[in-house]
Structure formats: structure tokens, C-alpha cells
């Protein structure tokens, strides 16, 4: 794996690059050049999902990039209508066929869909897939504390990762504290707040002071907070810029200033307890 970036270690002992490439909305072949630009820049982590409808393109990008499979960290996700043991196992096999891979490094339940209350069945399926070696590590996305606690209470197995909406306007301190207490790695989706945070005066001032882009400042904040983070871009130069963080450092004052940007109404995406799209 690439050595010029930090890694995190999961509670199952496996490692993952802290910074990866997100591929949401990269459809109609757009994921392929993004992956080629990313891997050339040094990325070794790629995130996709069944619902993104781009797993075949991601597979092609992985095939074309020339990076040995053992040096890549690939994540995909189970969609909401497949929350049972058998459906989850079939879903991953379908994803692997599209990706042209023998395994994924991380398989995630995409949403808890608590109104249906079938996520425990999905989790049991993921545990079996992990034991079969088709997913090296297993985790979840968008789970609140009560959903995580239910997994622990009913199965004794906690996810290695919870991928959640997380950016300076929506910092989720209580959920992150639960993660820290239980050895769950926090991973940020929409790390730039879908672009909304890029124009914040605090971020712009810090970017000017540090001679960095606003995106670099925000991504560096995530890295120093210990989050895994998966920014998405279809523009090769932006993909490269997002990876060029390792000489950048935010001092305590800068980190404290970004901490003040948290908003009670900062969520952009769906509320996990209510989201039930099937």
C-alpha cells in the first residue's frame, strides 16, 4: 500500500488508508478516469456502493490502474432492500462480479432503515461473509448510537467503521464519542458539506494563511480529527489536490476555529432514523 499517507487500524487488526476516493454520482464511465488519476496521485482506497450503479466502472478502473490488488483498499455497500442473511450474501456476490474482484476489503450496510427493523439480519449476513473471506472487514453507514448498541447487544460484534455525514457544519460529537469508546472508526461522507463549507469565511481565511485550497483545509481537519475521509471529484486536478495534504498542518488555534463552525441544523443528507428508501 502507498506509504505517503496515514493509515488507521481497525479493531479487527486490519489497516485502511485514512484518505480515499469517493465515487458517488460518478456514473456513465466517469469513475474510470477518476480512479486512474487518483491511483496515480497516490490514493489506495476506493469507495463505491451497489446503489451508485457504477461498480462495473469501478472494477474497470481498478483493472486499468495497474496497482496490485493487495495494495488497494476497496469498499462497497449493501442497499436497503437486501436486509437479510441470504439477500446480503447474494448482494455481495453480485457486487464482486461487477467489480471483478474475489473480495472487498470493507463491506458496509448502507442505511439502518430502522422502520423495517431488518438490519440485524443484514448484519448476521455480513458476519458470515467476513468469516467466508469475501469481505475482509465489515461495517455500517449512517447508524445512530441506538442502532450500533443493538448490534452489540444482539450479536456481540461491532462494526469496524461507521461511515456518516460529517463536515465542519455537522460534526456529530456525541456519535463520534460513542465510536471512540467502542473502537469504531469514524468515516466521513460528504466531508466538504457538498461544497457548502468551502465558502465559509473561517475556512477561506485559513486557506489564505496556509496557502492551501479550502478543500485541503477541510480535509486536513478531518485527517487530524482521526476520521477516514472519502472526497469525490471527477476532475483529475481536484483529485490530485485533495491528496496533496501531507505537508499541511492545522495548529490548535485553527482546529479550535473550525470546531466553532458546528451547527445544530447542519445536516444536509437524510436523517438515518427516518430514511427508508428501498
Secondary structure, 3 states (H helix, E strand, C coil): CCCCCCEEECCCCCEEECECEECCCCCCCHHHHHHHHHHHHCCCEEECCHHHCCHHHHHHHHHHHCCCHHHCEEEEEECHHHCCHHHHHHHHHHHHHHHCCCCEEEEEECCCCCCCCCHHHHHHHHHHHHHHCCEEEEEEECCCHHHHHHHHHHHCCCCCEEEEECECCECCHHHHHHHHHHCCEEEEECCCHHHHHHHCHHHHHHHHHHCCCHHHHHHHHHHHHCCEECCECCCHHHHHHHHCCCCCCCCHHHHHHHHCCCCCCCCCCCCCCCCCCC
